[in-house]
Amino acid sequence: MTPDAGALELAKRILKSRGLLLEGNEAGILRMEEALVIAADANPSIIIDIEYGGRDSSNQLMISPFGGHGGIIGGSEPDIEDIVWLPGDVELQIQNLFSSIVSLASAGYPGCIGCIDEGPWSEREWRAVVKN
């Protein structure tokens, strides 16, 4: 797995969703809003509603797509493996996710064919990579 694999997987989950619940780091929430505006400008088929939980200055951002599994940026490792975990520097991980969302949307995702690797995601393998 490449170092950006987690951000790409979470970006795919976000772009496939019809809505998100964003909760946590306020600066991260603002960056996600900005990424989704740019994504929608690049790919008008992307229409994602945003709902908000609590906003704070914590070192964690939770992203929950409606009806699907999302991810957590920063914080402690989640107990369940259905959630993509992007550990480490929150600002850096949010920037990586921002870039992944914009680049996938610009390529036409989720409607593009062959624009990304569509292999099955393994959170267990990803966590083994990021914890080492």
trRosetta pair geometry for C-beta under 8 A, 3 or more apart (Angstrom, degrees):
i j d omega theta_ij theta_ji phi_ij phi_ji
1 5 4.2 -69 -174 0 102 164
1 125 6.2 137 -26 132 133 108
1 126 6.0 -140 167 -100 174 66
1 129 5.2 -98 66 -47 120 163
2 5 5.0 133 58 -43 69 93
3 129 8.0 -157 -100 151 51 125
4 7 5.1 -56 -166 46 72 112
4 8 5.7 76 135 -27 87 103
4 96 6.0 -154 -127 -167 89 116
4 100 6.7 170 176 -78 110 117
5 8 5.7 -58 -147 38 30 112
5 9 6.3 30 157 -20 66 105
5 126 6.2 -143 102 -113 118 105
5 129 7.7 48 46 71 130 160
6 9 5.8 -54 -147 34 30 109
6 10 6.4 24 157 -13 65 106
6 71 7.7 129 173 -139 93 142
6 84 5.5 150 -163 -176 84 109
6 85 7.3 -60 -152 76 137 42
6 86 5.1 157 129 -90 131 84
6 126 5.4 119 -80 -168 96 131
6 130 6.8 18 -35 -54 147 138
7 10 5.9 -56 -146 41 31 107
7 11 6.1 36 153 -22 65 108
7 86 6.3 68 -73 -106 74 136
7 93 7.0 -164 -83 -162 109 69
7 96 4.1 -115 -83 133 161 103
7 97 4.7 -136 -146 -81 97 58
7 99 7.5 29 148 62 143 89
7 100 4.4 170 137 -21 98 147
8 11 5.6 -54 -145 36 30 114
8 12 6.5 34 154 -22 64 102
8 100 5.0 -145 -89 -145 52 132
8 104 7.4 134 -145 -60 76 126
8 116 7.0 177 -177 -156 123 137
9 12 5.7 -52 -152 32 32 112
9 13 6.6 31 151 -17 63 104
9 71 7.9 126 100 -72 92 135
9 84 5.3 172 99 -102 115 144
9 121 5.1 102 -133 -120 133 135
9 126 7.5 -76 13 -85 153 155
10 13 5.6 -52 -151 36 36 113
10 14 6.3 38 151 -21 67 105
10 63 6.8 83 -173 74 116 140
10 70 7.1 55 -143 -176 92 62
10 71 4.1 -34 -115 -10 122 156
10 84 4.5 -145 -70 82 95 151
10 86 6.8 -59 -16 -37 151 122
10 97 5.9 -41 89 -124 126 111
10 100 7.4 87 68 89 82 147
11 14 5.6 -54 -148 36 32 113
11 15 6.2 24 158 -14 67 110
11 97 6.1 176 -66 -158 92 68
11 100 3.7 -143 -36 123 153 110
11 101 4.6 -149 -137 -73 106 60
11 104 5.3 147 137 7 125 144
12 15 6.0 -60 -142 42 28 105
12 16 6.2 25 159 -18 64 111
12 104 6.7 -146 -80 -145 65 163
12 109 6.9 -83 -114 171 74 138
12 110 7.2 97 -155 -95 75 101
12 116 7.3 -145 -85 93 122 158
13 16 6.0 -60 -146 37 27 108
13 17 6.6 31 155 -31 61 108
13 65 5.5 -141 154 -15 93 144
13 68 6.1 -169 -164 128 100 135
13 69 6.8 -78 -143 85 145 65
13 70 6.1 168 128 -117 139 50
13 71 7.0 136 59 -22 145 104
13 84 7.1 -171 6 -2 145 132
14 17 5.9 -60 -157 22 30 114
14 20 6.4 7 -138 -80 87 133
14 36 7.8 -115 160 -88 121 102
14 48 7.2 21 170 -128 79 162
14 63 6.6 -32 -87 162 110 135
14 65 6.2 -156 -104 -76 43 114
14 70 7.6 66 -74 -133 76 92
14 101 6.2 -38 83 -107 139 111
15 39 6.8 -132 -106 -175 102 146
15 46 6.2 -54 -148 -120 83 121
15 48 7.7 -92 -121 -57 36 137
15 101 6.6 166 -57 -140 106 77
15 104 5.9 -129 -24 111 162 129
15 105 6.2 -160 -117 -74 131 86
15 109 5.6 53 123 120 157 101
15 110 5.5 159 123 -40 106 96
16 65 7.4 29 77 -158 82 159
16 68 7.4 67 93 -35 110 173
16 110 5.1 81 -89 -66 76 155
17 20 6.1 97 103 -65 146 78
17 48 6.1 64 92 -127 86 109
17 65 3.4 -135 -86 -152 149 115
17 66 5.9 130 -170 37 110 74
17 67 7.4 161 -134 54 92 88
17 68 6.0 -128 -92 32 105 131
18 47 7.2 5 -146 94 72 80
18 48 6.5 -174 -174 -118 23 59
18 49 6.6 17 143 17 70 94
18 66 5.9 -57 65 57 82 126
18 67 7.9 28 33 28 99 122
19 48 6.0 158 -94 -169 32 66
19 49 3.8 -18 -109 64 102 93
19 50 7.0 -169 -157 -71 74 26
19 51 6.7 40 171 -6 114 98
19 65 7.2 126 83 -160 48 58
19 66 4.1 37 67 -13 98 129
20 32 7.6 -116 111 156 157 134
20 48 6.1 28 -8 168 100 116
20 49 7.4 -179 24 90 60 53
20 50 5.4 -13 63 -115 93 68
20 51 7.1 -166 95 33 47 69
20 63 6.0 -27 -162 -164 121 82
20 64 6.6 134 -162 72 65 48
20 65 5.6 -39 -99 -99 74 52
20 66 7.0 -108 -70 -20 26 78
20 70 7.4 105 -138 -109 92 138
21 51 4.9 -27 -104 77 71 100
21 52 7.4 161 -157 -95 63 12
21 53 5.9 59 170 -32 102 100
21 62 7.7 -16 108 114 90 97
21 63 7.7 152 77 -158 56 35
21 64 4.2 -14 56 63 102 106
21 66 7.4 107 -21 -68 89 70
22 28 7.9 -166 -171 112 115 91
22 29 4.8 126 143 -122 134 95
22 32 5.8 176 -110 74 143 150
22 50 6.2 -5 0 -164 115 104
22 51 7.5 164 20 82 69 46
22 52 5.8 -28 67 -111 86 65
22 53 6.9 -149 95 21 38 82
22 61 7.1 -18 -163 -171 87 96
22 62 7.4 153 -156 83 39 61
22 63 6.1 -2 -106 -107 71 68
22 64 8.0 -163 -68 27 31 73
23 29 8.0 60 -68 -83 9 119
23 52 7.0 133 -83 -170 64 53
23 53 3.0 -2 -99 55 115 125
23 54 5.8 52 -155 47 93 64
23 55 7.7 -123 -146 -73 46 47
23 61 7.5 150 80 -159 45 52
23 62 4.6 -14 65 59 96 106
23 64 7.5 14 9 4 109 109
24 28 6.6 -11 97 61 98 132
24 29 7.3 162 69 -48 62 102
24 53 7.5 29 -24 77 58 113
24 54 7.3 57 -67 87 33 81
24 55 7.5 4 82 -127 14 41
24 56 6.3 -56 -160 45 39 91
24 58 5.5 -83 -163 65 86 115
24 60 4.8 -102 -152 103 142 71
24 61 4.3 -166 81 -108 128 41
24 62 5.3 119 -20 7 125 76
24 73 8.0 176 91 58 149 89
25 28 3.8 60 93 12 112 118
25 29 6.7 176 94 -17 59 81
25 56 7.0 -50 -88 77 32 66
25 57 7.0 44 -130 -151 65 25
25 58 5.7 -109 -70 71 73 68
25 59 6.8 43 -78 -123 122 17
25 60 6.3 170 -30 72 101 31
25 61 4.4 -66 35 -67 106 94
25 73 7.5 -73 25 84 135 112
25 74 7.3 77 -32 31 137 146
25 90 5.9 163 -75 169 167 144
25 94 7.6 -113 97 -67 141 141
26 29 5.5 -49 -148 31 36 114
26 30 6.6 36 154 -18 65 102
26 55 4.3 68 -91 -180 94 106
26 56 6.4 -175 -31 57 95 15
26 57 6.4 -33 17 -79 106 56
27 30 5.8 -52 -153 35 34 113
27 31 6.6 35 149 -19 65 104
27 57 7.9 51 -7 -126 99 67
27 91 7.4 -17 111 -101 133 89
27 94 7.6 127 114 90 88 174
28 31 5.6 -53 -148 36 35 111
28 32 6.4 35 153 -20 66 103
28 61 3.8 -101 117 -78 155 147
28 73 6.4 -175 -148 72 150 141
28 90 6.5 -77 -67 165 129 109
28 91 8.0 -130 -78 -96 89 49
28 94 4.6 -129 -123 -104 90 142
29 32 5.8 -54 -149 35 31 111
29 33 6.6 36 151 -20 64 102
29 52 7.0 55 -154 -123 143 106
29 55 6.0 -75 11 -116 156 104
29 61 6.9 -170 -53 -135 67 115
30 33 5.7 -50 -151 33 33 114
30 34 6.5 34 151 -18 64 106
31 34 5.5 -54 -149 38 34 114
31 35 6.3 37 152 -22 67 104
31 94 5.1 83 80 161 153 120
31 95 7.5 -79 -168 -78 150 52
31 98 5.4 -74 166 -77 108 127
32 35 5.5 -48 -144 34 34 113
32 36 6.4 31 156 -17 64 105
32 50 7.8 143 117 -121 109 135
32 61 7.6 168 -33 174 131 141
32 63 7.0 -177 -120 -102 154 121
32 94 7.5 -90 -51 -154 82 101
32 97 7.6 -19 -96 115 87 124
32 98 7.5 -123 -88 -88 45 82
32 101 8.0 111 -140 -22 65 167
33 36 6.0 -61 -152 38 28 108
33 37 6.5 30 152 -20 65 105
33 50 6.6 -30 -100 -49 86 176
34 37 5.8 -53 -150 33 32 111
34 38 6.5 28 154 -14 65 106
34 98 7.3 5 86 -136 101 118
35 38 5.9 -58 -150 40 31 108
35 39 6.1 34 151 -22 66 109
35 97 7.3 -52 -84 120 173 81
35 98 4.5 -139 -82 -135 125 71
35 101 4.4 66 166 79 124 142
35 102 5.9 -109 -149 -49 83 90
36 39 5.3 -48 -140 37 34 116
36 40 6.2 35 158 -19 65 104
36 46 7.4 -148 -160 141 75 122
36 48 5.5 -101 -151 62 130 124
36 50 7.1 162 54 -56 167 124
36 101 7.0 -58 -72 165 55 143
37 40 5.9 -54 -147 37 28 108
37 41 6.5 31 151 -19 62 106
38 41 5.6 -54 -150 35 32 114
38 42 6.3 27 153 -15 66 108
38 101 7.9 103 74 111 103 103
38 102 5.2 -13 111 -111 128 106
38 105 7.4 133 112 73 75 144
39 42 5.8 -61 -149 40 30 107
39 43 6.2 -33 171 39 68 100
39 46 5.1 -67 133 101 101 163
39 101 5.4 -71 -67 154 132 96
39 102 6.0 -122 -73 -100 78 49
39 104 7.8 2 -127 75 114 82
39 105 3.5 179 -147 -56 85 170
39 106 7.9 -101 -123 -38 59 65
40 43 6.9 -80 -128 69 24 62
40 44 6.5 54 -180 -116 67 40
40 46 4.8 -129 -95 85 64 99
40 47 6.8 79 -120 -87 117 48
40 48 7.6 -136 -67 20 112 87
40 105 7.6 -55 -42 -167 29 146
41 44 7.8 13 -138 -74 17 69
42 102 6.9 110 -4 -160 153 67
42 105 4.8 106 77 124 123 101
42 106 4.4 -67 -175 -89 147 65
43 46 4.8 68 94 -9 100 110
43 105 4.4 -138 14 -176 124 83
43 106 7.1 -134 -35 -77 102 24
43 108 6.2 151 -109 -119 124 36
43 109 7.5 -92 -69 58 172 49
43 111 7.7 172 -164 25 126 111
45 111 6.2 42 70 -22 159 137
46 105 5.8 -33 -29 -131 157 116
49 66 7.8 24 65 -20 103 138
52 55 6.6 -16 -178 -47 122 100
53 62 7.2 -6 39 69 143 116
58 74 7.8 165 133 107 86 140
58 75 7.8 29 149 -75 117 99
59 74 4.6 -143 146 179 75 145
59 75 6.7 162 102 -59 79 60
59 90 5.0 -155 -161 -31 71 138
60 72 6.4 -15 -164 -173 99 98
60 73 6.7 156 -154 83 47 60
60 74 4.4 -138 -94 91 54 107
60 75 3.6 46 -102 -48 124 113
60 90 7.0 -113 -71 -103 25 130
61 72 7.2 159 81 -157 49 51
61 73 4.3 2 53 51 97 110
61 74 6.5 79 12 27 71 109
61 90 6.7 121 -6 -159 102 112
61 94 6.6 70 18 -87 154 110
62 70 7.1 89 174 100 69 132
62 71 7.8 -174 -150 98 48 43
62 72 5.3 -16 -104 -106 70 81
62 73 8.0 -149 -68 24 29 70
63 70 4.5 -151 104 175 69 128
63 71 5.2 4 57 57 105 78
63 72 7.5 -171 23 -80 73 34
63 73 7.3 50 -8 -11 108 98
64 70 4.3 -133 -104 4 35 146
65 68 4.2 -12 88 61 117 107
65 69 7.4 12 44 67 103 21
65 70 5.0 156 1 -79 75 96
69 82 4.2 -120 -121 153 151 98
69 83 5.8 -132 -178 -83 103 53
69 84 7.7 120 132 -11 100 77
70 83 6.4 4 77 -133 54 85
70 84 7.2 -89 146 33 39 91
71 83 5.7 143 -110 -179 39 76
71 84 3.6 -33 -102 69 113 91
71 85 6.7 -171 -158 -72 84 28
71 86 6.4 46 166 -8 126 98
72 75 5.7 -64 161 52 123 127
72 78 5.8 134 18 -45 141 119
72 83 5.9 35 -5 156 97 126
72 84 7.6 177 26 88 56 54
72 85 5.4 -8 63 -115 94 71
72 86 7.2 -165 95 31 48 71
73 86 4.6 -16 -114 68 70 113
73 90 5.7 100 137 -139 104 77
73 93 4.7 170 -152 112 108 130
73 94 6.0 88 170 -67 164 75
73 97 6.9 -83 -82 -21 135 145
74 86 7.3 -10 -25 91 46 79
74 87 6.9 91 -115 -138 27 42
74 88 7.4 -96 -97 65 63 34
74 89 8.0 -47 -91 148 98 12
74 90 4.1 -9 -59 -86 134 99
74 93 6.8 -174 -45 45 76 144
75 87 7.9 -107 63 -114 49 71
77 85 5.8 51 -133 -173 63 169
77 87 7.0 -23 -77 -75 78 126
77 127 6.8 79 -141 -143 124 126
77 131 7.8 9 -82 -84 140 118
78 81 7.9 166 94 -75 102 32
78 83 4.8 -1 67 68 166 133
78 85 5.6 -162 12 -75 98 121
80 83 5.8 81 87 4 93 101
81 123 4.2 166 -175 82 86 130
81 124 5.8 3 -145 -57 146 77
81 127 7.6 -97 -122 -11 96 136
82 123 7.1 -133 -78 -10 12 155
83 123 7.3 84 66 -129 38 153
84 121 7.8 -56 -84 175 106 142
84 123 6.5 -136 -97 -109 53 105
84 126 7.3 -30 -138 108 79 163
85 123 7.4 84 11 -161 89 108
85 126 7.7 150 51 114 78 117
85 127 6.4 42 54 -94 121 99
85 130 7.5 -159 98 71 93 153
86 93 4.2 139 142 -162 123 133
86 96 7.4 -172 -157 71 140 126
86 97 6.9 -98 -41 -54 173 115
86 130 7.9 -141 -136 -127 39 161
87 93 7.7 169 77 -74 16 149
87 130 5.5 136 36 151 111 129
87 131 7.7 66 30 -80 156 64
88 92 6.6 -52 120 68 111 121
88 93 6.1 136 73 -48 93 116
88 130 7.5 -117 -24 -170 113 111
89 92 4.0 55 92 17 115 115
89 93 6.4 162 86 -13 60 87
90 93 5.9 -61 -145 41 29 108
90 94 6.1 30 158 -20 67 107
91 94 5.8 -53 -145 36 28 111
91 95 6.4 30 154 -19 62 105
92 95 5.7 -55 -151 36 31 112
92 96 6.5 33 150 -20 65 104
93 96 5.5 -48 -147 34 35 114
93 97 6.4 35 153 -17 65 104
94 97 5.7 -53 -147 39 32 111
94 98 6.2 42 150 -25 65 104
95 98 5.4 -47 -144 33 33 118
95 99 6.4 33 156 -18 64 104
96 99 5.9 -55 -150 37 29 110
96 100 6.4 29 152 -19 64 108
97 100 5.6 -55 -147 37 32 112
97 101 6.3 35 155 -21 66 104
98 101 6.0 -57 -151 33 26 110
98 102 6.4 17 157 -11 63 110
99 102 6.0 -60 -146 41 29 107
99 103 6.0 21 161 -14 67 112
100 103 6.1 -58 -138 41 26 105
100 104 6.1 23 163 -15 64 111
101 104 6.2 -61 -146 39 23 106
101 105 6.2 17 159 -14 62 113
102 105 6.0 -59 -144 41 26 108
102 106 6.1 27 158 -20 64 111
103 106 5.7 -55 -144 38 30 113
103 107 6.4 27 156 -18 63 108
104 107 5.8 -61 -151 38 31 109
104 109 3.9 -45 171 42 91 143
104 115 7.5 122 -144 121 66 124
104 116 6.7 -9 -119 -46 99 141
105 108 7.8 83 -179 -46 31 9
105 109 6.2 -80 -78 59 33 85
107 112 5.5 -46 134 -27 87 166
107 115 4.3 143 148 -172 126 139
107 116 7.4 113 98 -40 153 93
108 111 5.4 -84 163 72 91 86
108 112 3.6 110 89 -62 108 105
108 115 6.1 170 59 -48 95 159
109 112 5.3 -54 -71 22 54 110
109 115 5.8 -136 -63 83 91 137
109 116 6.5 21 -88 -4 133 125
112 115 3.6 23 118 -13 139 133
112 116 7.7 90 84 1 119 82
121 126 7.6 -6 -176 -30 87 130
122 125 3.9 52 102 13 120 111
122 126 6.5 164 95 -14 64 84
123 126 5.3 -54 -145 39 37 116
123 127 6.1 36 157 -20 70 104
124 127 6.1 -55 -147 35 26 106
124 128 6.6 30 152 -21 60 105
125 128 5.6 -54 -153 32 33 115
125 129 6.6 33 151 -20 65 104
126 129 5.7 -57 -156 33 33 112
126 130 6.4 14 157 -6 69 109
127 130 6.0 -59 -138 45 34 100
127 131 5.7 29 164 -18 69 114
128 131 6.3 -59 -136 39 22 105
128 132 6.7 15 163 -17 58 113
129 132 6.5 -74 -158 33 24 104
